[in-house]
């Protein structure tokens, strides 16, 4: 399905992919560009704008509604309060590198929106950070694309086995680590 989407409207797919998700769809776009579905630089530019628009929307929502949302989520407020200490030390650095700090991007965007940071200041630092993210992740994806294409071809030849193994690993992970702790095991303990 993604292959057909990239063939017909690759740039739009790159934009929407990074607008909705991020890294995985950026790499998918790069692999598609490597396969010749569209121009690499156009795909990177579309991915840049998708990620930038997403982060800007998040910032503006938090700027406008952040305090109201936090009043309903005291645990999130406590987490943001604890993260606020390091953010306050160098906010502009963190607003520039948040895309490269995996797992902290949303926190940094939220802190930026809750603090007295103007959209123009956020947009400037965000644009630099998103450009770095696009270049680094996109560049790594481009240089590793041949290997990924080779592995995807192998997986395509063995798709049922691959799906079975991944599903089994996912179920085992859920059973041992993620299932609710108050449920009982299948085997009653006497």
N, C-alpha and C positions, 0 to 999 in steps of 0.2 A: 504494500500500500504506500509506504513512504517513498519507495522507488518511483512509482508513478507520479506521486506528488512532486518529487524533485525534478522529474523529466518535464512536466508541464509548467510548473511555477516554482522553480528552485529558490529564487530570491525571496519570494513571499513565504515559502516554507522555512527558510533560514530565519527570516524576521519573526514569524509566528512561533517557531520552535524555541528561540531564545527568549521571546516574550513570555511564553508559557513555562518553559522548563529551565533551560540553561545549558550546562556543560555537555550533557549527552547529545542534545540536538545540535549543538555547535559542532561536535565531533562528527555526527552523522552528516551534517552539511559539508564538512571538509572532505569526508570520504566520498560523498556524492560528487563534489567538485573534482576530486582526483579521478573519479570514474568518467568524467567528461560531461556530466549533466548540465553544468553551468560554470561560469568563470569564478575562479577561486576568490579573487579580490572583491568581486561583486557579492559573493556569498559572505565573506568576512564583513563587508560593510553593512549588509542586511542584518547579520547577526549582531553587530555592534549596536545598531539602532534598536533592535528588539530588546536587548539586555538593558540599554540605557532607558528606553521608555518604561520597561517593567520597574526598574529601580526608582525612576522618577514618580511613577504612579504610587508605589509603596510609600515613598517619602511624603508625597502630598497628602495621602490618606492619613498617615500618622500625624503630620503637621496639623491637619484640620480636626481629626477625630481621636487622636492618640490618648488624650487624658480621659475621655469618655470610655474608650475601650479598656484602658487600664483599670478604671474604677470597678469594672466587672471581673477583672482577673488579678487578684492581689498577688498570686504566686508569680505571675509574669512581672508585675511591678517590682517585686523583691529581687528577681533575677536582674532586671534592668538597673536597679539601684546598685547592686554589687558590681555590675559591669561598668557603671558610670565612672568609677574611680579611674580606671586606666584610660577610658575614652577621653575624660576631661584633660588628661595630661598632654595629649597631642591629637585633638579631634580631626585636624585637617589631614594628617598622615593616615589615620584610620579611614577617613572618608575616601582617600585615594586608593588604599590597598584592600578595601573590604571584599572585593570580588576575588582576590587571591587568598583570602583568609577563609578557607572552606569551613562552613558551619557557623561563622560569625557574621556573615553578610547581612542577614535580616536584623540581627541585634544592632549592628552599626547603623543601618538605615533607620531603625526605630529610634535609637539614641539621637541621631542627627535631626530627625523630625521633632523629637520632644524638646531638644535644646533650642536655644535661640539662634539657629542657623538659617540663613536665608536660602531660598530655593536657588538663587543665582550662584551662591557659594557652593552649595551641595552639587549643583549641576556641573560646575567647573571641575571639581575634584572627582565626581562620579565619571565624567567623560574621560578623564585621564586614566582612571582605574579600569573602566570598561575597555578602553583602547588597549591597555596593557594585558588585560585578561584575554581579549580577543586575539591579540598577537601571540601571546604565550601558548594558550590552549589550542588555538587554531594552528600555530606553527608546529607544536608537538603532534597534533592530530595529522597534519599534512605529512610530516616526516615518518610517522608510524602508519600511515594509511595503507601502504602496500601490505604490511604485515596483517593489519586488520582485515583487509579484503581477502587475503589468503585464508585467514582463520574463519571468516564468515563463509567462504566457499566450503571449507571442511565441515563447518557446522550445518550448512545447508544440505550436504550429502548425508549427514547423520542427525537430522533434525529431531526425529522421534526419540532417539536415545538421549540427545542433549536435553530435550524438554523433560524427559523422565528423570534424569539425574538432577537437574535444577529444581524440579518440583519436589523430589525426595529431600534434597538438601534444605529447601525452604520449609518443608513440613517439620523436619527434624529440628531445625533452628527454632521454629515457632514453639514446638512441643517442649523443648528443653529450656528456652530462654524467654519467650515472649507470652506464653499462655498465662492466663490469670492464675495467680498463686493460690487462690482459695478453692480452685477445683481439685477434685480428687483424682488420683491415678486410675487407670483402667483396672488395675489389679488391686483389690482391697487389701489393706494391711491389717493383720490380726494381732 
